[in-house]
Amino acid sequence: RTSTWINNQIIENYIKLFKIGIAKSIECFENDKLIGGLYGLTIGKIFCGESMFSLKRNSSKISMVYLAAYLKEGGFKYIDTQFYSEHLKQFGTKKIKKKQYLEILSQYGKTDILFPEEIKKNILEYFK
């Protein structure tokens, strides 16, 4: 897009967060061309999604499936999607109150856990 809410300050901060291992991204390529993906932050056993994009239909959704597999492989407990939608509901997304979110953050946000370098099973094996 020629216009986006992702400004230079956000880009610079995420580059720094990526270099120290907190920011992560999942990209979807077709014929070596980036067609979609997502990015966010790992905070303990929680992945906080920041943004998704698709240049080709459903490519960000494919990235989300791979993200979920990586998180399952790594022992993560939650994905913070920021927003609730009917689409996300089919994957188990639930609305929660701020108090409950803070409890989850307190319980799972302080744990040191590494984002896995690879998924070790066939992608579908993670969702049986």
C-alpha positions as CSV (number, residue, x, y, z in Angstrom):
1,R,0.0,0.0,0.0
2,T,1.1,3.6,-0.5
3,S,-0.5,4.4,2.9
4,T,-0.3,2.4,6.1
5,W,-0.4,2.9,9.8
6,I,3.0,1.2,10.1
7,N,5.3,4.2,10.2
8,N,9.1,4.5,10.4
9,Q,9.2,4.5,14.2
10,I,7.3,1.3,14.3
11,I,9.5,-0.3,11.7
12,E,12.7,0.8,13.5
13,N,11.4,-0.5,16.9
14,Y,10.4,-3.8,15.5
15,I,13.8,-4.2,13.8
16,K,15.4,-3.7,17.2
17,L,12.9,-6.1,18.9
18,F,13.6,-8.7,16.2
19,K,17.3,-8.4,16.7
20,I,16.9,-9.2,20.4
21,G,14.6,-12.1,19.7
22,I,11.2,-10.6,20.9
23,A,9.6,-9.8,17.6
24,K,8.8,-12.7,15.3
25,S,7.3,-12.9,11.8
26,I,5.8,-15.6,9.6
27,E,5.9,-15.0,5.9
28,C,4.1,-16.7,3.0
29,F,5.9,-16.8,-0.3
30,E,4.9,-17.9,-3.8
31,N,7.6,-18.3,-6.4
32,D,10.1,-16.4,-4.1
33,K,7.7,-13.5,-3.9
34,L,6.3,-12.4,-0.5
35,I,2.5,-12.6,-0.7
36,G,1.4,-12.4,2.9
37,G,2.4,-12.8,6.6
38,L,2.1,-11.6,10.1
39,Y,4.2,-10.3,12.9
40,G,4.1,-9.8,16.6
41,L,5.9,-10.1,19.9
42,T,6.7,-13.0,22.2
43,I,6.2,-12.3,25.8
44,G,6.9,-15.4,27.9
45,K,4.5,-18.1,26.7
46,I,2.3,-15.6,24.9
47,F,2.4,-14.4,21.3
48,C,1.0,-10.9,20.9
49,G,-0.1,-10.5,17.3
50,E,0.5,-7.0,15.9
51,S,-0.5,-7.1,12.2
52,M,-1.3,-9.4,9.3
53,F,-1.3,-8.7,5.5
54,S,-2.2,-10.5,2.3
55,L,-1.2,-9.6,-1.2
56,K,-2.9,-12.9,-2.3
57,R,-6.1,-14.2,-0.9
58,N,-5.7,-16.2,2.4
59,S,-2.0,-15.9,2.5
60,S,-2.1,-14.3,6.0
61,K,-4.4,-17.2,7.1
62,I,-1.8,-19.7,6.0
63,S,0.8,-17.8,8.0
64,M,-1.5,-17.9,11.0
65,V,-1.7,-21.7,10.8
66,Y,2.1,-22.0,10.6
67,L,2.4,-19.6,13.6
68,A,0.0,-21.8,15.6
69,A,2.1,-24.8,14.8
70,Y,5.3,-23.1,15.9
71,L,3.7,-21.9,19.1
72,K,2.4,-25.4,19.8
73,E,5.9,-26.8,19.2
74,G,7.4,-24.2,21.5
75,G,5.0,-24.7,24.4
76,F,3.3,-21.4,24.1
77,K,-0.1,-21.0,25.8
78,Y,-1.8,-18.0,24.2
79,I,-2.1,-15.9,21.1
80,D,-3.3,-12.4,21.8
81,T,-5.2,-11.4,18.7
82,Q,-6.1,-7.9,19.9
83,F,-9.4,-8.1,18.2
84,Y,-12.3,-10.6,18.3
85,S,-14.0,-11.6,15.1
86,E,-16.3,-14.3,13.9
87,H,-13.5,-15.6,11.7
88,L,-11.2,-15.9,14.7
89,K,-13.9,-17.4,16.8
90,Q,-13.8,-20.6,14.7
91,F,-10.2,-21.0,15.9
92,G,-11.1,-20.7,19.6
93,T,-10.7,-16.9,20.1
94,K,-12.6,-15.7,23.1
95,K,-13.3,-12.2,24.5
96,I,-11.9,-11.7,27.9
97,K,-12.0,-8.9,30.5
98,K,-8.9,-6.8,31.2
99,K,-8.6,-8.4,34.7
100,Q,-8.4,-11.9,33.2
101,Y,-5.9,-10.7,30.6
102,L,-3.7,-9.3,33.3
103,E,-3.8,-12.6,35.2
104,I,-2.8,-14.5,32.1
105,L,0.0,-12.0,31.5
106,S,1.2,-12.4,35.1
107,Q,1.1,-16.2,34.9
108,Y,2.6,-16.8,31.5
109,G,4.3,-13.5,30.5
110,K,7.3,-13.8,32.7
111,T,8.5,-17.2,31.6
112,D,11.6,-17.4,29.5
113,I,10.7,-19.6,26.5
114,L,12.3,-19.8,23.1
115,F,10.5,-19.5,19.8
116,P,11.3,-22.8,18.1
117,E,13.6,-22.7,15.1
118,E,11.5,-25.2,13.2
119,I,8.4,-27.2,13.4
120,K,9.2,-30.9,13.7
121,K,6.0,-32.5,12.4
122,N,3.8,-32.2,9.4
123,I,1.8,-29.0,9.8
124,L,-1.5,-30.9,10.1
125,E,-0.2,-33.1,13.0
126,Y,-0.4,-30.0,15.3
127,F,-4.1,-29.8,14.9
128,K,-5.4,-33.3,15.6
